[in-house]
Amino acid sequence: MLVISDPYPTHMAVMSDRKNDTYLLPTSTQYETSGTATASNRALQWRDKTIEPVFESKPDHVILYLLAKKLGFEKEMFKNIKVTNDEPLIEDVLREINRGAWTIGYTGQSPERLKMHAKYRGTFNPLTLKAEGGPCKGDYYGLPWPCWGKPEMKHPGTPILYDPSKAVAEGGLVFRAAWGADHNGVSLLAADGIYSKGSDIKTGYPEFTSDILKKLGWWDELTPEEKKAAEGRNWKTDLSGGIQRVVIKHGCAPFGNGRARCNVWEYPDPIPVHREPLYTPRFDLVKKYPTYPDRKAFWRLPTRYQSIQEVDHSKKYPLVFTSGRLVEYEGGGAEERSDPWLAKLRPEMFAEINPKDAADAGIFNGQYIWLEGAEGGRIKVRAVITPRVGPGTVFTPFHFGGWFQGKDLYVKYPEDTAPYVRGEACNTATTYGYDSVTQMQETKATLCRITPA
Amino acid sequence: MARMKFLCDAERCIDCNSCVTACNNEHDVPWGINRRHVVTLRDGESGEKSISVACMHCTDAPCAAVCPVDCFYFTPEGIVLHDKDLCIGCGYCFYACPFGAPQFPEENSFAARGKMDKCTFCAGGPPPDGSVEEYKLYGRNRIAEGKLPLCAEMCATKALLGGDGDVVSDIYIQRVTKRGGRPDTWGWNTAYNFKTDKEKK
């Protein structure tokens, strides 16, 4: 069964010829629901619903609830969340996250505090993000995590990670002791004299546990209830938040005071080394900079490296093929290409080609070309001849979809749902390859050739 | 208050087209019409610069000087507007305009262009402020609501400034003072520093 849950039908929705077991779930946009959004500065922002969900679309949390109900475990899944007319209460969802996400300090940002920030956003300084006065005084906008402890502790959020010039209680922090206290006899804790402002411990320290609190003589500062919850636990498993509360009172960071490491000893390359891509334009360098051997089971999957790299593809596919982002797009682009004003900016899928390579291939600006990837996938796109890319490199954006190997799949969209702009998905032409740690697919470094269409 | 002016700071423009998109959406202009453009020079080379261009609402507007039916008029804030009921779509203004601002929605085999359309500084046109008729013909009248042009309001890097010319100058002078280098008020000589033949001598 294939289910696509999106405001618009995606490229995936029109790729198959399946007649059965394929569903498009119309999903609401962020404007049709309320809740929080977390930005890349770790701040959370409350947003209000501006319109009711259009047509039969439903917000994500309603879809998840209905799915759980169908599968019969909605009582367990939503036991701490109020549900009205099949809609879980968004505030309760955040409260559940607050109660559980201790490891990154996602605990202090209650819906009430975030709504207050949204209401009084004018009181925050746009440069420092701090409220100089008013009801949110001392808070940083959106309580960027780590926002330690329970909401009642009123931690202001951490606007800059690892800023030891401020006390932890005021948004300061030291570097997390994330890899233990030592490795091969070398200490991984901060050196003497390295600590955040007001810290009672003036050197490095490991993450806090109930035992450490006892050794330091801080244990009796916990309330009896906190003691009960914290016994035998550490700062991230003590659900009472007592360990965090006491530690921060002493000016310390719950996660310890450690140092960064440049040697990631559990990785295949503890210190990064250059390895030629599987599909390399410089096959002569493979001997000197080889990839990894093939792996029989990598996250349980057989994964190829060397057996692909040892074949020279650069004769048949002489150009580097890379892909990337356009400023007005996000992801696969189904939403943006369905918006008349964004669609208008780039009405067709294109490939950027250096003038030298275009001249070699006999390609003129604006004409259709075939771009063939090193595994034979072909895309028909417009040529944009520009020195934005260097000689030997071809770039395409990854936001297009709705075409496959020269054919517009318009007829496969449900009536009136096709995006205004459709084009080849660049990954039709990209090739095999996976990251040696995360198994992320390789879409940025491969080979291609180009011919006029 | 001084007259209204646009200024695009080429040191800050990142060619994101938000101004163009904001304009299209606010005024619901049809495909094929762009009241505002982002022009990129030396694309892909060192020294690349982008600049957002629309009608600059010139002090002595050449479009108004050449219009055979005299459809242009000026608001007290110095905004250049036109009357689509008078416009005959001759295209003279397009040839006269140093910024390529006038747009023509349709073209048929006899080169009849349709009524001219251009940036209104979000100030609408002759019909009553905020009326449906005004919105249909000229787009939203934000100035009547006490708001500034949406393109400049939406600009993420604040490259595009639009509003009271004195305020715009102040902001720009502060920037140039802080970052050094020569001021580059692109288009201002052409649009706002009009001198009569006598003054030039």
Boltz contact constraints between the chains, C-beta under 6 A:
constraints:
  - contact:
      token1: [A, 327]
      token2: [B, 16]
      max_distance: 6.0
  - contact:
      token1: [A, 341]
      token2: [B, 21]
      max_distance: 6.0
  - contact:
      token1: [A, 341]
      token2: [B, 24]
      max_distance: 6.0
  - contact:
      token1: [A, 341]
      token2: [B, 25]
      max_distance: 6.0
  - contact:
      token1: [A, 344]
      token2: [B, 31]
      max_distance: 6.0
  - contact:
      token1: [A, 345]
      token2: [B, 17]
      max_distance: 6.0
  - contact:
      token1: [A, 386]
      token2: [B, 44]
      max_distance: 6.0
  - contact:
      token1: [A, 387]
      token2: [B, 44]
      max_distance: 6.0
  - contact:
      token1: [A, 387]
      token2: [B, 45]
      max_distance: 6.0
  - contact:
      token1: [A, 388]
      token2: [B, 44]
      max_distance: 6.0
